[in-house]
Amino acid sequence: LENSDPWPARLAIARSFEALSPLFGKNDVIPFLLFLILDGALGDSREEVRAGMLAAASQTVDLHGPEHLQAMIDLFESHLSSKASGSEAGDHMKEALVILLGRTARHLNSEDARIPDVVSRLVAALKTPSEQVQVAVSECLAPLVRFLSKSLPKLVENLLQELQAAPKYGERRGAAYGLAGLMKGTGIAGIIKFDLVERLRSALDDKKRFEARQGAMFAIETLSATLGRSFEPFIIDLLPSLLAAFGDANPEVREATEDAAKVIMANLSGYGIKRMEHCK
């Protein structure tokens, strides 16, 4: 008659896996990762268990990645490319796979020919209509920026186009998260190099397409959340367009503006607040 979920036992097992991972032999690593994927451990119904299983998998990738690079990349990519179930567990699983693929890629050197394919896989995952997956991709892209000196400009341009013109809400929001991840990797220098503030201002002033204005607001929100106070000076520059967006004729743009404003205010310093008051 006792129907309670015995999740603490699964969490204990996850922590045991993490403790044992340094002792895995070369024939244990891939079967262990397969178990986590095929048996659904990474998509467990309990957040605590999912976090524990992901910690065990992440440590396994960190410790044994150099010896099993290609096998790990093939494993994670094959399951990421499989048809999504659309369930909550499926979203959790995809989020974990994105994180693990990103961690695996850190073992590659800057000249490795596999890097563009891994980055392409991560960017493709931004189209997944799940915010948790998009956040995971954003976090994975940042440390990979150092490998992308040649392809970075094109990647930024493609995401800016998606941000403004993608037909689906989830795709525009995913582009915003991807852009934020890349800018976290480049730092403030990237925002200046790619003239991001002016590009966003132009999108906010686009009177013909609400998608462009909404996408720009998504980008401001995610950049503020990701970069924190480092993005504060650029918020001051965008303030006139931001204030105008509160009265936008489209309700979706107004909603995106309100969401962005909450994130902005949560990350502003006292000095930034005074600057904004002065600008008004």
C-alpha positions as protocol buffer text, in pm:
chain_id: "A"
residue {
  index: 1
  type: LEU
  ca { x: 0 y: 0 z: 0 }
}
residue {
  index: 2
  type: GLU
  ca { x: 302 y: 228 z: 30 }
}
residue {
  index: 3
  type: ASN
  ca { x: 325 y: 418 z: -300 }
}
residue {
  index: 4
  type: SER
  ca { x: 586 y: 681 z: -211 }
}
residue {
  index: 5
  type: ASP
  ca { x: 875 y: 724 z: -453 }
}
residue {
  index: 6
  type: PRO
  ca { x: 1200 y: 576 z: -309 }
}
residue {
  index: 7
  type: TRP
  ca { x: 1405 y: 849 z: -479 }
}
residue {
  index: 8
  type: PRO
  ca { x: 1659 y: 883 z: -193 }
}
residue {
  index: 9
  type: ALA
  ca { x: 1786 y: 536 z: -283 }
}
residue {
  index: 10
  type: ARG
  ca { x: 1838 y: 644 z: -645 }
}
residue {
  index: 11
  type: LEU
  ca { x: 2018 y: 957 z: -528 }
}
residue {
  index: 12
  type: ALA
  ca { x: 2247 y: 742 z: -309 }
}
residue {
  index: 13
  type: ILE
  ca { x: 2324 y: 528 z: -614 }
}
residue {
  index: 14
  type: ALA
  ca { x: 2404 y: 839 z: -818 }
}
residue {
  index: 15
  type: ARG
  ca { x: 2647 y: 960 z: -553 }
}
residue {
  index: 16
  type: SER
  ca { x: 2803 y: 616 z: -542 }
}
residue {
  index: 17
  type: PHE
  ca { x: 2856 y: 630 z: -919 }
}
residue {
  index: 18
  type: GLU
  ca { x: 3025 y: 969 z: -881 }
}
residue {
  index: 19
  type: ALA
  ca { x: 3255 y: 838 z: -609 }
}
residue {
  index: 20
  type: LEU
  ca { x: 3341 y: 529 z: -815 }
}
residue {
  index: 21
  type: SER
  ca { x: 3401 y: 709 z: -1145 }
}
residue {
  index: 22
  type: PRO
  ca { x: 3777 y: 762 z: -1086 }
}
residue {
  index: 23
  type: LEU
  ca { x: 3810 y: 382 z: -1058 }
}
residue {
  index: 24
  type: PHE
  ca { x: 3635 y: 301 z: -1388 }
}
residue {
  index: 25
  type: GLY
  ca { x: 3842 y: 92 z: -1625 }
}
residue {
  index: 26
  type: LYS
  ca { x: 3853 y: 162 z: -1998 }
}
residue {
  index: 27
  type: ASN
  ca { x: 3580 y: -96 z: -2060 }
}
residue {
  index: 28
  type: ASP
  ca { x: 3346 y: 56 z: -1801 }
}
residue {
  index: 29
  type: VAL
  ca { x: 3311 y: 415 z: -1927 }
}
residue {
  index: 30
  type: ILE
  ca { x: 3092 y: 383 z: -2237 }
}
residue {
  index: 31
  type: PRO
  ca { x: 2865 y: 109 z: -2089 }
}
residue {
  index: 32
  type: PHE
  ca { x: 2810 y: 334 z: -1785 }
}
residue {
  index: 33
  type: LEU
  ca { x: 2712 y: 630 z: -2001 }
}
residue {
  index: 34
  type: LEU
  ca { x: 2485 y: 405 z: -2208 }
}
residue {
  index: 35
  type: PHE
  ca { x: 2313 y: 292 z: -1890 }
}
residue {
  index: 36
  type: LEU
  ca { x: 2247 y: 651 z: -1786 }
}
residue {
  index: 37
  type: ILE
  ca { x: 2094 y: 727 z: -2126 }
}
residue {
  index: 38
  type: LEU
  ca { x: 1906 y: 410 z: -2220 }
}
residue {
  index: 39
  type: ASP
  ca { x: 1768 y: 342 z: -1873 }
}
residue {
  index: 40
  type: GLY
  ca { x: 1656 y: 703 z: -1837 }
}
residue {
  index: 41
  type: ALA
  ca { x: 1863 y: 785 z: -1529 }
}
residue {
  index: 42
  type: LEU
  ca { x: 1949 y: 1129 z: -1671 }
}
residue {
  index: 43
  type: GLY
  ca { x: 1579 y: 1201 z: -1715 }
}
residue {
  index: 44
  type: ASP
  ca { x: 1467 y: 1087 z: -1369 }
}
residue {
  index: 45
  type: SER
  ca { x: 1144 y: 1233 z: -1233 }
}
residue {
  index: 46
  type: ARG
  ca { x: 1324 y: 1382 z: -930 }
}
residue {
  index: 47
  type: GLU
  ca { x: 1544 y: 1687 z: -978 }
}
residue {
  index: 48
  type: GLU
  ca { x: 1783 y: 1571 z: -705 }
}
residue {
  index: 49
  type: VAL
  ca { x: 1839 y: 1237 z: -876 }
}
residue {
  index: 50
  type: ARG
  ca { x: 1886 y: 1397 z: -1217 }
}
residue {
  index: 51
  type: ALA
  ca { x: 2146 y: 1633 z: -1074 }
}
residue {
  index: 52
  type: GLY
  ca { x: 2325 y: 1344 z: -904 }
}
residue {
  index: 53
  type: MET
  ca { x: 2332 y: 1130 z: -1218 }
}
residue {
  index: 54
  type: LEU
  ca { x: 2450 y: 1424 z: -1428 }
}
residue {
  index: 55
  type: ALA
  ca { x: 2727 y: 1496 z: -1175 }
}
residue {
  index: 56
  type: ALA
  ca { x: 2842 y: 1134 z: -1203 }
}
residue {
  index: 57
  type: ALA
  ca { x: 2832 y: 1147 z: -1583 }
}
residue {
  index: 58
  type: SER
  ca { x: 3012 y: 1485 z: -1592 }
}
residue {
  index: 59
  type: GLN
  ca { x: 3291 y: 1360 z: -1370 }
}
residue {
  index: 60
  type: THR
  ca { x: 3323 y: 1050 z: -1587 }
}
residue {
  index: 61
  type: VAL
  ca { x: 3356 y: 1269 z: -1898 }
}
residue {
  index: 62
  type: ASP
  ca { x: 3608 y: 1497 z: -1726 }
}
residue {
  index: 63
  type: LEU
  ca { x: 3824 y: 1209 z: -1601 }
}
residue {
  index: 64
  type: HIS
  ca { x: 3804 y: 968 z: -1893 }
}
residue {
  index: 65
  type: GLY
  ca { x: 3720 y: 1194 z: -2187 }
}
residue {
  index: 66
  type: PRO
  ca { x: 4068 y: 1205 z: -2343 }
}
residue {
  index: 67
  type: GLU
  ca { x: 4074 y: 825 z: -2376 }
}
residue {
  index: 68
  type: HIS
  ca { x: 3723 y: 794 z: -2521 }
}
residue {
  index: 69
  type: LEU
  ca { x: 3671 y: 1119 z: -2713 }
}
residue {
  index: 70
  type: GLN
  ca { x: 3530 y: 985 z: -3037 }
}
residue {
  index: 71
  type: ALA
  ca { x: 3316 y: 720 z: -2869 }
}
residue {
  index: 72
  type: MET
  ca { x: 3165 y: 980 z: -2634 }
}
residue {
  index: 73
  type: ILE
  ca { x: 3099 y: 1231 z: -2912 }
}
residue {
  index: 74
  type: ASP
  ca { x: 2935 y: 963 z: -3128 }
}
residue {
  index: 75
  type: LEU
  ca { x: 2724 y: 846 z: -2835 }
}
residue {
  index: 76
  type: PHE
  ca { x: 2595 y: 1189 z: -2734 }
}
residue {
  index: 77
  type: GLU
  ca { x: 2540 y: 1308 z: -3091 }
}
residue {
  index: 78
  type: SER
  ca { x: 2349 y: 995 z: -3191 }
}
residue {
  index: 79
  type: HIS
  ca { x: 2105 y: 1036 z: -2905 }
}
residue {
  index: 80
  type: LEU
  ca { x: 2071 y: 1410 z: -2955 }
}
residue {
  index: 81
  type: SER
  ca { x: 1981 y: 1351 z: -3320 }
}
residue {
  index: 82
  type: SER
  ca { x: 1714 y: 1094 z: -3237 }
}
residue {
  index: 83
  type: LYS
  ca { x: 1352 y: 1204 z: -3248 }
}
residue {
  index: 84
  type: ALA
  ca { x: 1253 y: 1392 z: -2934 }
}
residue {
  index: 85
  type: SER
  ca { x: 974 y: 1243 z: -2727 }
}
residue {
  index: 86
  type: GLY
  ca { x: 831 y: 1583 z: -2637 }
}
residue {
  index: 87
  type: SER
  ca { x: 792 y: 1473 z: -2275 }
}
residue {
  index: 88
  type: GLU
  ca { x: 938 y: 1640 z: -1968 }
}
residue {
  index: 89
  type: ALA
  ca { x: 1172 y: 1345 z: -1918 }
}
residue {
  index: 90
  type: GLY
  ca { x: 1282 y: 1380 z: -2281 }
}
residue {
  index: 91
  type: ASP
  ca { x: 1364 y: 1747 z: -2226 }
}
residue {
  index: 92
  type: HIS
  ca { x: 1567 y: 1660 z: -1917 }
}
residue {
  index: 93
  type: MET
  ca { x: 1753 y: 1392 z: -2111 }
}
residue {
  index: 94
  type: LYS
  ca { x: 1832 y: 1630 z: -2397 }
}
residue {
  index: 95
  type: GLU
  ca { x: 1951 y: 1895 z: -2154 }
}
residue {
  index: 96
  type: ALA
  ca { x: 2191 y: 1644 z: -1995 }
}
residue {
  index: 97
  type: LEU
  ca { x: 2320 y: 1525 z: -2333 }
}
residue {
  index: 98
  type: VAL
  ca { x: 2388 y: 1881 z: -2444 }
}
residue {
  index: 99
  type: ILE
  ca { x: 2585 y: 1947 z: -2126 }
}
residue {
  index: 100
  type: LEU
  ca { x: 2783 y: 1624 z: -2164 }
}
residue {
  index: 101
  type: LEU
  ca { x: 2861 y: 1691 z: -2530 }
}
residue {
  index: 102
  type: GLY
  ca { x: 2984 y: 2039 z: -2437 }
}
residue {
  index: 103
  type: ARG
  ca { x: 3204 y: 1899 z: -2159 }
}
residue {
  index: 104
  type: THR
  ca { x: 3344 y: 1638 z: -2396 }
}
residue {
  index: 105
  type: ALA
  ca { x: 3434 y: 1905 z: -2650 }
}
residue {
  index: 106
  type: ARG
  ca { x: 3657 y: 2078 z: -2394 }
}
residue {
  index: 107
  type: HIS
  ca { x: 3903 y: 1790 z: -2433 }
}
residue {
  index: 108
  type: LEU
  ca { x: 3953 y: 1873 z: -2802 }
}
residue {
  index: 109
  type: ASN
  ca { x: 4241 y: 2092 z: -2913 }
}
residue {
  index: 110
  type: SER
  ca { x: 4189 y: 2410 z: -3113 }
}
residue {
  index: 111
  type: GLU
  ca { x: 4285 y: 2245 z: -3444 }
}
residue {
  index: 112
  type: ASP
  ca { x: 4058 y: 1942 z: -3405 }
}
residue {
  index: 113
  type: ALA
  ca { x: 3836 y: 1899 z: -3710 }
}
residue {
  index: 114
  type: ARG
  ca { x: 3550 y: 1774 z: -3491 }
}
residue {
  index: 115
  type: ILE
  ca { x: 3494 y: 2108 z: -3320 }
}
residue {
  index: 116
  type: PRO
  ca { x: 3275 y: 2262 z: -3595 }
}
residue {
  index: 117
  type: ASP
  ca { x: 3051 y: 1955 z: -3594 }
}
residue {
  index: 118
  type: VAL
  ca { x: 3012 y: 1964 z: -3216 }
}
residue {
  index: 119
  type: VAL
  ca { x: 2932 y: 2336 z: -3221 }
}
residue {
  index: 120
  type: SER
  ca { x: 2683 y: 2283 z: -3503 }
}
residue {
  index: 121
  type: ARG
  ca { x: 2513 y: 2014 z: -3297 }
}
residue {
  index: 122
  type: LEU
  ca { x: 2492 y: 2246 z: -2996 }
}
residue {
  index: 123
  type: VAL
  ca { x: 2357 y: 2533 z: -3205 }
}
residue {
  index: 124
  type: ALA
  ca { x: 2097 y: 2303 z: -3362 }
}
residue {
  index: 125
  type: ALA
  ca { x: 1982 y: 2211 z: -3011 }
}
residue {
  index: 126
  type: LEU
  ca { x: 1893 y: 2580 z: -2955 }
}
residue {
  index: 127
  type: LYS
  ca { x: 1585 y: 2521 z: -3169 }
}
residue {
  index: 128
  type: THR
  ca { x: 1450 y: 2277 z: -2909 }
}
residue {
  index: 129
  type: PRO
  ca { x: 1140 y: 2445 z: -2759 }
}
residue {
  index: 130
  type: SER
  ca { x: 1265 y: 2391 z: -2404 }
}
residue {
  index: 131
  type: GLU
  ca { x: 1422 y: 2674 z: -2206 }
}
residue {
  index: 132
  type: GLN
  ca { x: 1623 y: 2434 z: -1991 }
}
residue {
  index: 133
  type: VAL
  ca { x: 1787 y: 2288 z: -2302 }
}
residue {
  index: 134
  type: GLN
  ca { x: 1856 y: 2634 z: -2444 }
}
residue {
  index: 135
  type: VAL
  ca { x: 2015 y: 2747 z: -2117 }
}
residue {
  index: 136
  type: ALA
  ca { x: 2232 y: 2433 z: -2118 }
}
residue {
  index: 137
  type: VAL
  ca { x: 2350 y: 2506 z: -2474 }
}
residue {
  index: 138
  type: SER
  ca { x: 2430 y: 2866 z: -2383 }
}
residue {
  index: 139
  type: GLU
  ca { x: 2646 y: 2752 z: -2092 }
}
residue {
  index: 140
  type: CYS
  ca { x: 2825 y: 2498 z: -2313 }
}
residue {
  index: 141
  type: LEU
  ca { x: 2901 y: 2745 z: -2593 }
}
residue {
  index: 142
  type: ALA
  ca { x: 3086 y: 2996 z: -2375 }
}
residue {
  index: 143
  type: PRO
  ca { x: 3400 y: 2786 z: -2307 }
}
residue {
  index: 144
  type: LEU
  ca { x: 3412 y: 2672 z: -2672 }
}
residue {
  index: 145
  type: VAL
  ca { x: 3441 y: 3027 z: -2810 }
}
residue {
  index: 146
  type: ARG
  ca { x: 3821 y: 3007 z: -2786 }
}
residue {
  index: 147
  type: PHE
  ca { x: 3809 y: 2738 z: -3056 }
}
residue {
  index: 148
  type: LEU
  ca { x: 3593 y: 2944 z: -3294 }
}
residue {
  index: 149
  type: SER
  ca { x: 3810 y: 3233 z: -3406 }
}
residue {
  index: 150
  type: LYS
  ca { x: 3741 y: 3171 z: -3775 }
}
residue {
  index: 151
  type: SER
  ca { x: 3376 y: 3070 z: -3763 }
}
residue {
  index: 152
  type: LEU
  ca { x: 3260 y: 3300 z: -3482 }
}
residue {
  index: 153
  type: PRO
  ca { x: 3157 y: 3601 z: -3700 }
}
residue {
  index: 154
  type: LYS
  ca { x: 2937 y: 3385 z: -3921 }
}
residue {
  index: 155
  type: LEU
  ca { x: 2788 y: 3209 z: -3619 }
}
residue {
  index: 156
  type: VAL
  ca { x: 2701 y: 3541 z: -3452 }
}
residue {
  index: 157
  type: GLU
  ca { x: 2549 y: 3671 z: -3775 }
}
residue {
  index: 158
  type: ASN
  ca { x: 2335 y: 3358 z: -3819 }
}
residue {
  index: 159
  type: LEU
  ca { x: 2205 y: 3384 z: -3462 }
}
residue {
  index: 160
  type: LEU
  ca { x: 2123 y: 3753 z: -3510 }
}
residue {
  index: 161
  type: GLN
  ca { x: 1923 y: 3663 z: -3820 }
}
residue {
  index: 162
  type: GLU
  ca { x: 1742 y: 3385 z: -3632 }
}
residue {
  index: 163
  type: LEU
  ca { x: 1677 y: 3624 z: -3347 }
}
residue {
  index: 164
  type: GLN
  ca { x: 1493 y: 3866 z: -3572 }
}
residue {
  index: 165
  type: ALA
  ca { x: 1339 y: 3652 z: -3843 }
}
residue {
  index: 166
  type: ALA
  ca { x: 1284 y: 3295 z: -3719 }
}
residue {
  index: 167
  type: PRO
  ca { x: 915 y: 3208 z: -3756 }
}
residue {
  index: 168
  type: LYS
  ca { x: 877 y: 3033 z: -3420 }
}
residue {
  index: 169
  type: TYR
  ca { x: 891 y: 3184 z: -3072 }
}
residue {
  index: 170
  type: GLY
  ca { x: 1114 y: 2905 z: -2939 }
}
residue {
  index: 171
  type: GLU
  ca { x: 1367 y: 2951 z: -3220 }
}
residue {
  index: 172
  type: ARG
  ca { x: 1398 y: 3324 z: -3157 }
}
residue {
  index: 173
  type: ARG
  ca { x: 1441 y: 3266 z: -2785 }
}
residue {
  index: 174
  type: GLY
  ca { x: 1695 y: 2990 z: -2852 }
}
residue {
  index: 175
  type: ALA
  ca { x: 1895 y: 3229 z: -3072 }
}
residue {
  index: 176
  type: ALA
  ca { x: 1900 y: 3480 z: -2785 }
}
residue {
  index: 177
  type: TYR
  ca { x: 2042 y: 3219 z: -2549 }
}
residue {
  index: 178
  type: GLY
  ca { x: 2301 y: 3115 z: -2807 }
}
residue {
  index: 179
  type: LEU
  ca { x: 2407 y: 3474 z: -2860 }
}
residue {
  index: 180
  type: ALA
  ca { x: 2439 y: 3528 z: -2484 }
}
residue {
  index: 181
  type: GLY
  ca { x: 2658 y: 3218 z: -2454 }
}
residue {
  index: 182
  type: LEU
  ca { x: 2891 y: 3337 z: -2729 }
}
residue {
  index: 183
  type: MET
  ca { x: 2918 y: 3684 z: -2576 }
}
residue {
  index: 184
  type: LYS
  ca { x: 2999 y: 3531 z: -2240 }
}
residue {
  index: 185
  type: GLY
  ca { x: 3286 y: 3355 z: -2413 }
}
residue {
  index: 186
  type: THR
  ca { x: 3413 y: 3668 z: -2590 }
}
residue {
  index: 187
  type: GLY
  ca { x: 3344 y: 3911 z: -2308 }
}
residue {
  index: 188
  type: ILE
  ca { x: 3267 y: 4279 z: -2362 }
}
residue {
  index: 189
  type: ALA
  ca { x: 3510 y: 4285 z: -2653 }
}
residue {
  index: 190
  type: GLY
  ca { x: 3272 y: 4067 z: -2853 }
}
residue {
  index: 191
  type: ILE
  ca { x: 2977 y: 4300 z: -2796 }
}
residue {
  index: 192
  type: ILE
  ca { x: 3184 y: 4589 z: -2931 }
}
residue {
  index: 193
  type: LYS
  ca { x: 3341 y: 4391 z: -3216 }
}
residue {
  index: 194
  type: PHE
  ca { x: 3008 y: 4271 z: -3351 }
}
residue {
  index: 195
  type: ASP
  ca { x: 2837 y: 4610 z: -3295 }
}
residue {
  index: 196
  type: LEU
  ca { x: 2573 y: 4425 z: -3098 }
}
residue {
  index: 197
  type: VAL
  ca { x: 2417 y: 4727 z: -2930 }
}
residue {
  index: 198
  type: GLU
  ca { x: 2350 y: 4901 z: -3261 }
}
residue {
  index: 199
  type: ARG
  ca { x: 2214 y: 4579 z: -3413 }
}
residue {
  index: 200
  type: LEU
  ca { x: 1974 y: 4536 z: -3123 }
}
residue {
  index: 201
  type: ARG
  ca { x: 1870 y: 4901 z: -3135 }
}
residue {
  index: 202
  type: SER
  ca { x: 1792 y: 4870 z: -3505 }
}
residue {
  index: 203
  type: ALA
  ca { x: 1583 y: 4560 z: -3438 }
}
residue {
  index: 204
  type: LEU
  ca { x: 1390 y: 4738 z: -3161 }
}
residue {
  index: 205
  type: ASP
  ca { x: 1316 y: 5021 z: -3405 }
}
residue {
  index: 206
  type: ASP
  ca { x: 1188 y: 4784 z: -3675 }
}
residue {
  index: 207
  type: LYS
  ca { x: 823 y: 4890 z: -3709 }
}
residue {
  index: 208
  type: LYS
  ca { x: 734 y: 4628 z: -3969 }
}
residue {
  index: 209
  type: ARG
  ca { x: 812 y: 4304 z: -3784 }
}
residue {
  index: 210
  type: PHE
  ca { x: 720 y: 4242 z: -3423 }
}
residue {
  index: 211
  type: GLU
  ca { x: 942 y: 3931 z: -3436 }
}
residue {
  index: 212
  type: ALA
  ca { x: 1251 y: 4151 z: -3468 }
}
residue {
  index: 213
  type: ARG
  ca { x: 1151 y: 4368 z: -3173 }
}
residue {
  index: 214
  type: GLN
  ca { x: 1059 y: 4069 z: -2958 }
}
residue {
  index: 215
  type: GLY
  ca { x: 1381 y: 3886 z: -3051 }
}
residue {
  index: 216
  type: ALA
  ca { x: 1591 y: 4189 z: -2962 }
}
residue {
  index: 217
  type: MET
  ca { x: 1422 y: 4205 z: -2624 }
}
residue {
  index: 218
  type: PHE
  ca { x: 1493 y: 3833 z: -2571 }
}
residue {
  index: 219
  type: ALA
  ca { x: 1860 y: 3906 z: -2643 }
}
residue {
  index: 220
  type: ILE
  ca { x: 1873 y: 4196 z: -2398 }
}
residue {
  index: 221
  type: GLU
  ca { x: 1717 y: 3976 z: -2130 }
}
residue {
  index: 222
  type: THR
  ca { x: 1954 y: 3684 z: -2183 }
}
residue {
  index: 223
  type: LEU
  ca { x: 2262 y: 3904 z: -2217 }
}
residue {
  index: 224
  type: SER
  ca { x: 2176 y: 4082 z: -1893 }
}
residue {
  index: 225
  type: ALA
  ca { x: 2116 y: 3751 z: -1714 }
}
residue {
  index: 226
  type: THR
  ca { x: 2434 y: 3594 z: -1851 }
}
residue {
  index: 227
  type: LEU
  ca { x: 2678 y: 3885 z: -1830 }
}
residue {
  index: 228
  type: GLY
  ca { x: 2533 y: 4053 z: -1521 }
}
residue {
  index: 229
  type: ARG
  ca { x: 2678 y: 4393 z: -1442 }
}
residue {
  index: 230
  type: SER
  ca { x: 2926 y: 4368 z: -1729 }
}
residue {
  index: 231
  type: PHE
  ca { x: 2633 y: 4439 z: -1960 }
}
residue {
  index: 232
  type: GLU
  ca { x: 2516 y: 4738 z: -1756 }
}
residue {
  index: 233
  type: PRO
  ca { x: 2683 y: 5014 z: -1968 }
}
residue {
  index: 234
  type: PHE
  ca { x: 2513 y: 4881 z: -2280 }
}
residue {
  index: 235
  type: ILE
  ca { x: 2173 y: 4885 z: -2107 }
}
residue {
  index: 236
  type: ILE
  ca { x: 2218 y: 5261 z: -2056 }
}
residue {
  index: 237
  type: ASP
  ca { x: 2279 y: 5301 z: -2431 }
}
residue {
  index: 238
  type: LEU
  ca { x: 1966 y: 5101 z: -2513 }
}
residue {
  index: 239
  type: LEU
  ca { x: 1744 y: 5273 z: -2256 }
}
residue {
  index: 240
  type: PRO
  ca { x: 1545 y: 5499 z: -2493 }
}
residue {
  index: 241
  type: SER
  ca { x: 1449 y: 5204 z: -2712 }
}
residue {
  index: 242
  type: LEU
  ca { x: 1372 y: 4994 z: -2404 }
}
residue {
  index: 243
  type: LEU
  ca { x: 1136 y: 5257 z: -2261 }
}
residue {
  index: 244
  type: ALA
  ca { x: 961 y: 5294 z: -2596 }
}
residue {
  index: 245
  type: ALA
  ca { x: 905 y: 4917 z: -2609 }
}
residue {
  index: 246
  type: PHE
  ca { x: 685 y: 4931 z: -2297 }
}
residue {
  index: 247
  type: GLY
  ca { x: 424 y: 5101 z: -2515 }
}
residue {
  index: 248
  type: ASP
  ca { x: 466 y: 4874 z: -2818 }
}
residue {
  index: 249
  type: ALA
  ca { x: 148 y: 4802 z: -3013 }
}
residue {
  index: 250
  type: ASN
  ca { x: 214 y: 4428 z: -2999 }
}
residue {
  index: 251
  type: PRO
  ca { x: 131 y: 4256 z: -2666 }
}
residue {
  index: 252
  type: GLU
  ca { x: 403 y: 3992 z: -2716 }
}
residue {
  index: 253
  type: VAL
  ca { x: 669 y: 4263 z: -2743 }
}
residue {
  index: 254
  type: ARG
  ca { x: 534 y: 4436 z: -2432 }
}
residue {
  index: 255
  type: GLU
  ca { x: 545 y: 4106 z: -2241 }
}
residue {
  index: 256
  type: ALA
  ca { x: 904 y: 4043 z: -2354 }
}
residue {
  index: 257
  type: THR
  ca { x: 995 y: 4397 z: -2245 }
}
residue {
  index: 258
  type: GLU
  ca { x: 851 y: 4343 z: -1898 }
}
residue {
  index: 259
  type: ASP
  ca { x: 1040 y: 4014 z: -1861 }
}
residue {
  index: 260
  type: ALA
  ca { x: 1364 y: 4178 z: -1975 }
}
residue {
  index: 261
  type: ALA
  ca { x: 1312 y: 4471 z: -1737 }
}
residue {
  index: 262
  type: LYS
  ca { x: 1284 y: 4235 z: -1438 }
}
residue {
  index: 263
  type: VAL
  ca { x: 1614 y: 4068 z: -1526 }
}
residue {
  index: 264
  type: ILE
  ca { x: 1783 y: 4402 z: -1594 }
}
residue {
  index: 265
  type: MET
  ca { x: 1676 y: 4551 z: -1262 }
}
residue {
  index: 266
  type: ALA
  ca { x: 1789 y: 4237 z: -1076 }
}
residue {
  index: 267
  type: ASN
  ca { x: 2140 y: 4280 z: -1220 }
}
residue {
  index: 268
  type: LEU
  ca { x: 2186 y: 4657 z: -1199 }
}
residue {
  index: 269
  type: SER
  ca { x: 2426 y: 4814 z: -951 }
}
residue {
  index: 270
  type: GLY
  ca { x: 2333 y: 5119 z: -747 }
}
residue {
  index: 271
  type: TYR
  ca { x: 2538 y: 5331 z: -986 }
}
residue {
  index: 272
  type: GLY
  ca { x: 2353 y: 5185 z: -1284 }
}
residue {
  index: 273
  type: ILE
  ca { x: 2016 y: 5267 z: -1131 }
}
residue {
  index: 274
  type: LYS
  ca { x: 2124 y: 5629 z: -1075 }
}
residue {
  index: 275
  type: ARG
  ca { x: 2244 y: 5648 z: -1437 }
}
residue {
  index: 276
  type: MET
  ca { x: 1909 y: 5522 z: -1560 }
}
residue {
  index: 277
  type: GLU
  ca { x: 1722 y: 5775 z: -1348 }
}
residue {
  index: 278
  type: HIS
  ca { x: 1942 y: 6050 z: -1492 }
}
residue {
  index: 279
  type: CYS
  ca { x: 1880 y: 5929 z: -1848 }
}
residue {
  index: 280
  type: LYS
  ca { x: 1503 y: 5936 z: -1798 }
}
